[in-house]
Amino acid sequence: MNIITIPKRMAENDDLIVMPRKEYEHMKTRMFPEVYLSGKKAERLDRRVEKALLDFHQGKTKKIKSLAELG
């Protein structure tokens, strides 16, 4: 059995979880699925992102604290 020492600052606020890497990778894929686009859908998304970045850099966007402020 391997013994490890965990610094107190990592474990003081219940911020530490130990689990097998295989289980972590499986859990991560279920929580955040990767989506790959191709063709027209990918091109459309690229254009929308370019427009949004341009609007942001030109100051045409506004900061909000909540999505409720949009409605």
LUMKOLVEX-305936 format. One record per residue (C-alpha): residue in three letters; chain; z, x, y. Coordinates in steps of 0.02 Angstrom, whole numbers, plus 50000, padded with zeros to 5 digits. Layout:
aa | ch | up | east | north
ALA | A | Z | X | Y .
...
//
This chain:
aa | ch | up | east | north
MET | A | 50000 | 50000 | 50000 .
ASN | A | 49956 | 50063 | 50174 .
ILE | A | 50086 | 50058 | 50312 .
ILE | A | 50038 | 50034 | 50493 .
THR | A | 50140 | 50037 | 50652 .
ILE | A | 50105 | 49900 | 50778 .
PRO | A | 50151 | 49934 | 50960 .
LYS | A | 50281 | 49812 | 51027 .
ARG | A | 50170 | 49766 | 51175 .
MET | A | 50040 | 49696 | 51054 .
ALA | A | 50161 | 49590 | 50954 .
GLU | A | 50286 | 49534 | 51086 .
ASN | A | 50197 | 49372 | 51136 .
ASP | A | 50128 | 49320 | 50966 .
ASP | A | 49961 | 49400 | 51014 .
LEU | A | 49930 | 49484 | 50848 .
ILE | A | 49836 | 49416 | 50698 .
VAL | A | 49798 | 49514 | 50540 .
MET | A | 49661 | 49450 | 50426 .
PRO | A | 49528 | 49524 | 50314 .
ARG | A | 49370 | 49573 | 50408 .
LYS | A | 49260 | 49471 | 50291 .
GLU | A | 49360 | 49314 | 50332 .
TYR | A | 49352 | 49354 | 50519 .
GLU | A | 49163 | 49376 | 50514 .
HIS | A | 49144 | 49211 | 50421 .
MET | A | 49255 | 49120 | 50546 .
LYS | A | 49161 | 49197 | 50693 .
THR | A | 48992 | 49136 | 50629 .
ARG | A | 49057 | 48958 | 50612 .
MET | A | 49132 | 48958 | 50788 .
PHE | A | 48986 | 49036 | 50882 .
PRO | A | 48821 | 49007 | 50795 .
GLU | A | 48676 | 49117 | 50847 .
VAL | A | 48519 | 49025 | 50897 .
TYR | A | 48350 | 49109 | 50911 .
LEU | A | 48208 | 49026 | 51005 .
SER | A | 48023 | 49065 | 50995 .
GLY | A | 47862 | 48999 | 51065 .
LYS | A | 47861 | 48871 | 51206 .
LYS | A | 48048 | 48838 | 51196 .
ALA | A | 48088 | 49022 | 51222 .
GLU | A | 47964 | 49037 | 51366 .
ARG | A | 48035 | 48881 | 51450 .
LEU | A | 48212 | 48947 | 51436 .
ASP | A | 48158 | 49117 | 51505 .
ARG | A | 48080 | 49032 | 51657 .
ARG | A | 48236 | 48927 | 51687 .
VAL | A | 48348 | 49080 | 51677 .
GLU | A | 48234 | 49178 | 51796 .
LYS | A | 48239 | 49033 | 51921 .
ALA | A | 48428 | 49018 | 51907 .
LEU | A | 48452 | 49205 | 51936 .
LEU | A | 48335 | 49201 | 52085 .
ASP | A | 48429 | 49052 | 52159 .
PHE | A | 48594 | 49144 | 52131 .
HIS | A | 48534 | 49303 | 52216 .
GLN | A | 48463 | 49204 | 52363 .
GLY | A | 48630 | 49114 | 52387 .
LYS | A | 48562 | 48943 | 52341 .
THR | A | 48703 | 48910 | 52218 .
LYS | A | 48880 | 48854 | 52252 .
LYS | A | 49044 | 48896 | 52168 .
ILE | A | 49142 | 48755 | 52091 .
LYS | A | 49315 | 48753 | 52014 .
SER | A | 49277 | 48613 | 51892 .
LEU | A | 49127 | 48524 | 51819 .
ALA | A | 49205 | 48364 | 51887 .
GLU | A | 49154 | 48423 | 52061 .
LEU | A | 48970 | 48401 | 52013 .
GLY | A | 48980 | 48214 | 51990 .
//
